[in-house]
Amino acid sequence: MSDSPRRSFRVDPAASVGGELTVPGDKSISHRALLMGAIAEGHTHVTGFLASEDCLATLRALRQLGVSITEPRAHELVIDGVGAEGLRESRAPLDMGNAGTAMRLFMGLLCGCNFPSRLIGDASLMRRPMERVARPLRLMGARIDTQADRPPVMLHGGCELKGIDYDLPMASAQVKSAILLAALRAQGTTRVTEPAPTRDHTERMLSAYGVTCQRQGATVTLAGGQTLRGTNLQVPGDFSSAAFFIVAGCLAATSGLKICRVGVNPTRTGLLDMLRLMGAQITVTPLKPIGGEPLADISVRAGPLKGAVIPPDLVPLAIDELPVLFIAAACATGETLVTGASELRVKESDRLAVMAEGLSALGVRCELLADGIRIQGGGLHGGRVDSHGDHRVAMAFAMASLRASGSIQIEDVANVATSFPGFDAVARQAGLALSEVDGP
């Protein structure tokens, strides 16, 4: 986490990557499995669970609320659901750590309870905006306080929620999911309309728990008062984690690189379309779906990449993968332009600014835009990059080493464990010359 002692990666140039690898379970799905399992009736057995810092923050918070959850072992756990009315007040604040997804989804889960809750996080999370979630929940009848749009978030409880029709002002799966979780407790029907498609893990998982959640066009409809039933869930490999190695394969897998059993939900795989626009050689081999989520092996082979204008409608389908796309753009020939990505300004860091700063430090010509970035490809040299405690920035710059002319030192990488525990070992398995060193 960002409050931990600073650690750094040193990544030396490597000739190639290759072989087969797997990535940990999907973080978004693991969060949702915990939250819905907690309010379901009966037991839920989860396999493939991601025991990362972010997901463990969700697990600990649910235990504070009276939910019995076994310790994750071999990526498995069992949740003893307490039902819709079974959560109990926590005497202490619920600490979400670095997990923005957890904080925003807990707002929806808890705002209709008959007790108050206070949500806090680490220094990074306490700077992230929360009113985008609080506003629609207030329209449903919730009483929520933030500190000038930032945590701590105070949920006063004791409110009767009502269904609403809500047009999302921005494409956000977290806001949509928070509203749908609140809608489970609301009187009447809730309809959420998206301006562009976003991750639909919440809708798929509600169905797995026996809830009827309908989609018509851009609108998701959920009737309140439905009961969740405990179930068996399998969590696929996280596409956002696989993304780093997909780009690594594009840059240096001369004999091919295969990432096995990855979730390929179409609301998550915009990166594949972006890379194909740049000329990437990517093969997706479908496997039998698990838990309502499509699954595939992804094979990549190195080849020349060319710059491209990225269609803005793909951006919401790859918002977490854009940092590593920027690395691919730096290694391509010609110019790449990404716009419509203002959401990157309010992630764990201002990812647009931090990526532009790091690319410049490695000799890449780039222009920071209000809602995107313009990158002149052609390669990069070694140097020192500050990830500003952002796990996806840190992992993206590790991939840059595959085309750098010298070693790259990436500072402040402790937060990598929030989404990808064991990243350094998987990177070395693939062929990266990565080691962890003491920070400055």
C-alpha positions as CSV (number, residue, x, y, z in Angstrom):
1,M,0.0,0.0,0.0
2,S,1.2,3.5,-0.6
3,D,1.8,4.1,3.2
4,S,4.3,1.2,3.2
5,P,8.1,1.6,2.9
6,R,9.0,2.6,-0.6
7,R,10.2,-0.2,-2.8
8,S,11.5,-0.2,-6.3
9,F,11.8,-2.5,-9.3
10,R,14.9,-2.6,-11.4
11,V,14.2,-4.0,-14.9
12,D,17.1,-4.7,-17.3
13,P,16.6,-5.1,-21.0
14,A,15.6,-8.6,-22.0
15,A,16.0,-10.2,-25.4
16,S,12.6,-11.9,-25.5
17,V,9.6,-13.3,-23.5
18,G,7.8,-16.5,-24.1
19,G,6.2,-19.7,-22.8
20,E,2.9,-20.1,-21.0
21,L,1.7,-18.4,-17.9
22,T,-1.4,-17.8,-15.8
23,V,-2.4,-14.6,-14.0
24,P,-4.3,-14.3,-10.7
25,G,-8.1,-14.2,-10.4
26,D,-10.1,-11.3,-11.5
27,K,-10.1,-8.5,-8.9
28,S,-13.5,-6.9,-10.0
29,I,-15.2,-10.3,-9.8
30,S,-13.5,-11.3,-6.5
31,H,-14.8,-8.1,-4.9
32,R,-18.3,-8.7,-6.1
33,A,-18.3,-12.4,-5.1
34,L,-17.6,-11.3,-1.5
35,L,-20.1,-8.5,-1.4
36,M,-23.0,-10.5,-2.8
37,G,-22.1,-13.7,-1.0
38,A,-22.3,-11.7,2.3
39,I,-25.9,-10.7,1.7
40,A,-27.0,-14.0,0.2
41,E,-28.9,-16.7,2.0
42,G,-26.7,-19.8,2.5
43,H,-23.1,-20.6,1.8
44,T,-21.1,-19.4,-1.3
45,H,-18.0,-21.3,-2.3
46,V,-15.5,-19.3,-4.4
47,T,-12.6,-20.7,-6.3
48,G,-10.0,-18.7,-8.1
49,F,-10.4,-15.9,-5.5
50,L,-7.8,-13.1,-5.8
51,A,-6.2,-12.7,-2.3
52,S,-4.8,-9.3,-3.1
53,E,-4.6,-6.4,-0.7
54,D,-7.6,-4.8,-2.3
55,C,-9.8,-7.8,-2.1
56,L,-8.6,-8.7,1.4
57,A,-9.7,-5.2,2.5
58,T,-13.2,-6.1,1.3
59,L,-13.1,-9.4,3.1
60,R,-11.9,-7.7,6.4
61,A,-14.7,-5.1,6.2
62,L,-17.4,-7.8,5.7
63,R,-16.1,-9.6,8.8
64,Q,-16.4,-6.4,10.7
65,L,-20.0,-6.3,9.6
66,G,-20.6,-9.8,11.1
67,V,-20.1,-12.1,8.1
68,S,-18.2,-15.3,8.6
69,I,-15.7,-15.9,5.8
70,T,-13.0,-18.7,5.8
71,E,-9.4,-17.7,5.3
72,P,-8.5,-17.8,1.6
73,R,-6.5,-21.0,0.9
74,A,-5.3,-22.1,-2.5
75,H,-7.5,-19.3,-3.9
76,E,-10.6,-20.8,-2.3
77,L,-12.9,-19.5,0.4
78,V,-16.4,-20.0,1.8
79,I,-18.8,-17.1,2.6
80,D,-21.6,-17.8,5.2
81,G,-24.2,-15.4,3.9
82,V,-26.3,-13.5,6.5
83,G,-29.1,-12.5,4.2
84,A,-30.5,-9.1,3.2
85,E,-31.0,-7.9,6.8
86,G,-28.2,-9.8,8.5
87,L,-25.3,-7.2,8.4
88,R,-24.4,-5.7,11.8
89,E,-22.9,-2.3,12.7
90,S,-19.1,-2.1,12.9
91,R,-17.8,-0.3,16.0
92,A,-14.7,0.8,14.0
93,P,-14.5,2.5,10.6
94,L,-14.4,0.2,7.6
95,D,-10.9,0.6,6.1
96,M,-10.9,0.0,2.3
97,G,-7.1,0.4,2.0
98,N,-6.3,1.3,-1.6
99,A,-9.5,-0.2,-3.0
100,G,-11.6,2.4,-4.8
101,T,-13.9,-0.3,-6.1
102,A,-14.5,-1.6,-2.6
103,M,-15.4,1.9,-1.2
104,R,-17.8,2.7,-3.9
105,L,-19.6,-0.6,-3.9
106,F,-19.8,-0.6,-0.1
107,M,-21.6,2.7,-0.4
108,G,-24.3,1.0,-2.4
109,L,-24.4,-2.1,-0.2
110,L,-24.7,-0.2,3.1
111,C,-26.6,3.0,2.4
112,G,-29.9,1.2,3.0
113,C,-28.9,-0.6,6.2
114,N,-30.5,0.4,9.5
115,F,-27.2,1.4,11.1
116,P,-24.4,3.9,10.2
117,S,-21.1,3.1,8.6
118,R,-17.9,5.2,8.1
119,L,-15.6,4.3,5.2
120,I,-12.0,5.3,5.1
121,G,-8.9,4.3,3.1
122,D,-5.2,4.9,2.7
123,A,-3.7,8.2,1.7
124,S,-4.3,7.6,-2.1
125,L,-7.9,6.5,-1.7
126,M,-8.7,9.4,0.6
127,R,-8.0,11.7,-2.4
128,R,-10.4,10.0,-4.8
129,P,-13.9,11.4,-5.7
130,M,-17.0,9.8,-4.1
131,E,-19.8,12.2,-5.0
132,R,-20.3,10.5,-8.4
133,V,-21.7,7.6,-6.3
134,A,-23.2,9.6,-3.4
135,R,-25.4,11.7,-5.7
136,P,-27.5,8.9,-7.3
137,L,-27.7,7.1,-3.9
138,R,-29.1,10.3,-2.3
139,L,-31.8,10.4,-5.1
140,M,-32.8,6.9,-3.8
141,G,-33.2,8.3,-0.3
142,A,-29.8,7.6,1.2
143,R,-28.1,10.0,3.7
144,I,-24.4,10.3,2.8
145,D,-21.7,12.8,3.7
146,T,-18.4,13.2,2.0
147,Q,-15.6,15.7,2.7
148,A,-15.7,18.0,-0.3
149,D,-16.2,14.9,-2.6
150,R,-13.5,12.9,-0.8
151,P,-13.5,10.2,1.9
152,P,-14.2,9.7,4.7
153,V,-17.7,8.7,3.6
154,M,-20.4,8.7,6.3
155,L,-23.4,6.5,5.6
156,H,-26.1,7.5,8.2
157,G,-28.3,4.4,7.7
158,G,-32.0,4.1,8.7
159,C,-33.2,5.3,5.3
160,E,-35.9,3.9,3.2
161,L,-34.7,3.6,-0.4
162,K,-36.8,3.9,-3.5
163,G,-36.1,2.9,-7.1
164,I,-35.0,5.6,-9.5
165,D,-34.4,6.0,-13.2
166,Y,-30.9,7.3,-13.6
167,D,-28.8,8.3,-16.6
168,L,-25.1,7.9,-15.8
169,P,-23.3,11.2,-16.6
170,M,-20.2,9.3,-17.3
171,A,-19.4,5.6,-18.2
172,S,-18.6,4.1,-14.8
173,A,-19.1,0.4,-13.8
174,Q,-18.5,1.3,-10.2
175,V,-21.3,3.9,-10.0
176,K,-23.6,1.6,-11.9
177,S,-22.8,-1.3,-9.5
178,A,-23.3,0.8,-6.4
179,I,-26.8,1.8,-7.6
180,L,-27.7,-1.8,-8.4
181,L,-26.6,-3.0,-5.0
182,A,-28.6,-0.2,-3.3
183,A,-31.6,-1.2,-5.6
184,L,-31.7,-4.6,-4.0
185,R,-33.0,-2.9,-0.8
186,A,-35.2,-0.3,-2.6
187,Q,-38.9,-0.1,-3.0
188,G,-39.9,-0.4,-6.7
189,T,-37.7,-0.7,-9.8
190,T,-34.4,0.9,-10.6
191,R,-33.2,1.6,-14.1
192,V,-29.7,2.7,-14.9
193,T,-28.8,3.9,-18.4
194,E,-25.2,4.1,-19.5
195,P,-23.7,6.6,-22.0
196,A,-21.3,3.9,-23.2
197,P,-20.9,0.2,-22.3
198,T,-19.0,-0.6,-19.0
199,R,-18.1,-3.8,-17.2
200,D,-21.1,-5.9,-16.6
201,H,-19.7,-8.2,-13.9
202,T,-22.3,-7.0,-11.4
203,E,-25.2,-7.9,-13.6
204,R,-23.8,-11.3,-14.5
205,M,-23.0,-12.1,-10.8
206,L,-26.5,-11.0,-9.7
207,S,-27.9,-13.6,-12.1
208,A,-25.5,-16.2,-10.7
209,Y,-27.0,-15.5,-7.2
210,G,-30.5,-15.9,-8.6
211,V,-31.5,-12.3,-9.1
212,T,-33.3,-11.2,-12.2
213,C,-31.4,-8.3,-13.7
214,Q,-32.5,-7.3,-17.2
215,R,-30.7,-5.3,-19.9
216,Q,-32.4,-3.6,-22.8
217,G,-30.1,-1.5,-25.0
218,A,-28.1,0.8,-22.7
219,T,-30.5,0.3,-19.7
220,V,-30.2,-2.1,-16.8
221,T,-33.3,-2.8,-14.8
222,L,-33.6,-4.3,-11.3
223,A,-36.6,-4.8,-9.1
224,G,-36.0,-4.3,-5.4
225,G,-36.7,-6.9,-2.7
226,Q,-35.1,-9.9,-4.5
227,T,-33.3,-12.6,-2.5
228,L,-29.8,-13.7,-3.3
229,R,-29.1,-17.4,-2.9
230,G,-25.7,-18.8,-2.0
231,T,-23.9,-20.5,-4.9
232,N,-20.6,-21.9,-6.3
233,L,-18.5,-19.4,-8.2
234,Q,-15.3,-19.7,-10.2
235,V,-13.3,-16.5,-10.8
236,P,-11.4,-16.3,-14.2
237,G,-7.9,-14.9,-14.6
238,D,-7.9,-11.1,-14.5
239,F,-7.8,-9.6,-18.0
240,S,-6.3,-6.4,-16.5
241,S,-3.4,-8.4,-15.1
242,A,-3.0,-10.4,-18.4
243,A,-2.9,-7.0,-20.3
244,F,0.7,-6.4,-19.2
245,F,1.9,-9.7,-20.7
246,I,-0.2,-9.3,-23.8
247,V,1.7,-6.1,-24.5
248,A,5.0,-7.8,-23.5
249,G,4.2,-10.5,-26.1
250,C,3.5,-7.8,-28.7
251,L,6.9,-6.3,-28.0
252,A,9.2,-9.3,-27.5
253,A,7.5,-12.7,-27.9
254,T,9.4,-13.8,-31.0
255,S,8.4,-17.4,-30.5
256,G,5.0,-16.6,-29.0
257,L,3.6,-16.1,-25.5
258,K,0.4,-17.8,-24.2
259,I,-1.6,-16.5,-21.2
260,C,-4.0,-19.2,-20.1
261,R,-7.6,-19.1,-18.8
262,V,-8.2,-15.4,-18.9
263,G,-11.6,-13.8,-18.5
264,V,-12.6,-12.1,-21.8
265,N,-15.8,-10.4,-20.9
266,P,-16.4,-8.1,-23.9
267,T,-16.8,-5.1,-21.6
268,R,-13.2,-5.6,-20.6
269,T,-11.3,-6.4,-23.8
270,G,-11.0,-3.1,-25.6
271,L,-7.2,-3.4,-25.3
272,L,-7.3,-6.2,-27.8
273,D,-9.0,-4.1,-30.4
274,M,-6.7,-1.2,-29.8
275,L,-3.6,-3.4,-30.2
276,R,-5.0,-5.0,-33.3
277,L,-5.5,-1.5,-34.8
278,M,-1.7,-1.1,-34.2
279,G,-0.9,-4.3,-36.0
280,A,-0.6,-6.7,-33.1
281,Q,-0.7,-10.5,-33.7
282,I,-3.2,-11.8,-31.1
283,T,-5.1,-15.0,-31.1
284,V,-8.0,-15.6,-28.7
285,T,-9.0,-19.3,-28.2
286,P,-12.4,-19.5,-26.4
287,L,-12.8,-22.0,-23.6
288,K,-15.9,-23.2,-21.7
289,P,-17.4,-20.1,-19.8
290,I,-17.2,-20.2,-16.0
291,G,-19.6,-18.5,-13.7
292,G,-21.4,-16.8,-16.6
293,E,-18.1,-15.1,-17.7
294,P,-16.4,-15.9,-21.0
295,L,-13.0,-17.5,-20.8
296,A,-10.1,-17.9,-23.3
297,D,-6.4,-18.6,-23.8
298,I,-4.7,-15.6,-25.4
299,S,-1.7,-16.1,-27.6
300,V,0.6,-13.2,-28.7
301,R,3.5,-13.0,-31.1
302,A,5.9,-10.1,-31.5
303,G,5.7,-8.0,-34.6
304,P,6.0,-4.4,-35.7
305,L,3.5,-2.0,-34.2
306,K,2.3,1.2,-35.8
307,G,0.8,4.3,-34.2
308,A,-3.0,4.7,-34.3
309,V,-5.8,7.0,-33.4
310,I,-7.7,5.1,-30.7
311,P,-11.5,5.4,-31.1
312,P,-12.9,7.0,-28.0
313,D,-15.7,4.4,-27.8
314,L,-13.1,1.8,-27.0
315,V,-11.7,3.7,-24.1
316,P,-14.3,2.7,-21.5
317,L,-13.7,-0.9,-22.4
318,A,-9.9,-0.6,-21.6
319,I,-9.7,2.1,-18.9
320,D,-7.4,0.1,-16.6
321,E,-5.3,-1.1,-19.5
322,L,-4.5,2.3,-21.0
323,P,-1.2,2.7,-19.1
324,V,0.3,-0.4,-20.7
325,L,-1.2,0.6,-24.1
326,F,0.8,3.8,-23.8
327,I,4.0,1.6,-23.5
328,A,3.0,-0.2,-26.7
329,A,2.5,3.2,-28.3
330,A,6.0,4.4,-27.2
331,C,7.5,1.3,-28.9
332,A,5.4,1.7,-32.2
333,T,6.4,3.6,-35.3
334,G,4.5,6.8,-35.7
335,E,2.0,8.7,-33.5
336,T,-0.7,7.3,-31.3
337,L,-3.6,9.5,-30.0
338,V,-5.9,8.6,-27.1
339,T,-8.8,10.9,-26.1
340,G,-11.9,10.4,-24.1
341,A,-9.8,9.1,-21.1
342,S,-10.4,11.8,-18.5
343,E,-11.4,9.1,-16.1
344,L,-7.7,8.3,-15.8
345,R,-7.3,11.6,-13.9
346,V,-9.1,10.2,-10.9
347,K,-7.6,6.7,-10.5
348,E,-5.0,5.7,-7.9
349,S,-3.0,8.5,-9.4
350,D,-3.6,11.0,-12.2
351,R,-2.6,8.2,-14.6
352,L,-2.5,10.5,-17.6
353,A,0.0,12.9,-15.9
354,V,2.0,10.2,-14.2
355,M,2.4,8.1,-17.4
356,A,3.4,11.3,-19.4
357,E,6.0,12.1,-16.8
358,G,7.4,8.6,-16.9
359,L,7.5,8.4,-20.6
360,S,9.3,11.7,-20.8
361,A,11.8,10.5,-18.3
362,L,12.6,7.6,-20.7
363,G,13.0,9.9,-23.7
364,V,9.5,9.4,-25.3
365,R,8.0,12.5,-26.9
366,C,4.4,12.9,-25.7
367,E,1.8,15.6,-25.2
368,L,-0.5,15.5,-22.3
369,L,-4.1,16.5,-23.2
370,A,-7.0,17.3,-20.9
371,D,-8.6,13.9,-21.6
372,G,-5.8,11.9,-23.2
373,I,-2.3,11.8,-24.5
374,R,-0.4,12.0,-27.9
375,I,2.6,9.7,-28.0
376,Q,5.4,9.8,-30.7
377,G,6.6,6.2,-31.0
378,G,10.1,5.1,-31.8
379,G,11.5,3.5,-28.6
380,L,12.8,4.6,-25.3
381,H,16.0,4.6,-23.2
382,G,16.6,3.6,-19.6
383,G,16.1,5.8,-16.6
384,R,14.2,6.3,-13.4
385,V,10.4,6.4,-13.2
386,D,8.3,7.3,-10.2
387,S,5.0,5.3,-10.2
388,H,3.5,7.6,-7.6
389,G,2.3,4.5,-5.8
390,D,0.1,3.4,-8.7
391,H,0.2,-0.4,-9.3
392,R,-0.8,-0.3,-12.9
393,V,1.7,2.4,-13.7
394,A,4.5,0.4,-12.1
395,M,3.7,-2.8,-14.0
396,A,3.3,-0.9,-17.3
397,F,6.8,0.5,-17.1
398,A,8.2,-2.9,-16.3
399,M,7.1,-3.9,-19.8
400,A,8.8,-0.9,-21.2
401,S,12.2,-2.6,-20.4
402,L,11.6,-5.0,-23.3
403,R,12.3,-2.2,-25.8
404,A,14.5,0.1,-23.7
405,S,18.1,0.7,-24.5
406,G,19.1,0.6,-20.8
407,S,17.8,-0.4,-17.3
408,I,14.7,1.1,-15.9
409,Q,14.2,1.7,-12.2
410,I,10.6,2.1,-11.1
411,E,10.0,3.6,-7.7
412,D,7.2,3.2,-5.2
413,V,6.0,-0.2,-6.3
414,A,4.6,-1.7,-3.0
415,N,1.0,-1.1,-4.2
416,V,1.5,-3.8,-7.0
417,A,0.2,-6.2,-4.3
418,T,-3.2,-4.5,-4.3
419,S,-4.1,-6.2,-7.6
420,F,-1.3,-8.6,-8.7
421,P,0.4,-10.4,-5.8
422,G,3.4,-12.4,-7.2
423,F,3.7,-10.1,-10.3
424,D,7.5,-10.1,-10.0
425,A,7.7,-13.9,-10.1
426,V,5.3,-14.1,-13.1
427,A,7.3,-11.4,-14.9
428,R,10.6,-13.3,-14.4
429,Q,8.8,-16.5,-15.6
430,A,7.9,-14.8,-18.8
431,G,11.5,-13.7,-19.3
432,L,11.7,-10.1,-17.9
433,A,14.9,-9.3,-16.1
434,L,13.1,-7.9,-13.0
435,S,14.4,-7.6,-9.5
436,E,13.1,-5.8,-6.4
437,V,15.5,-3.3,-4.8
438,D,15.4,-0.8,-1.9
439,G,13.9,2.5,-2.9
440,P,15.7,5.9,-2.5
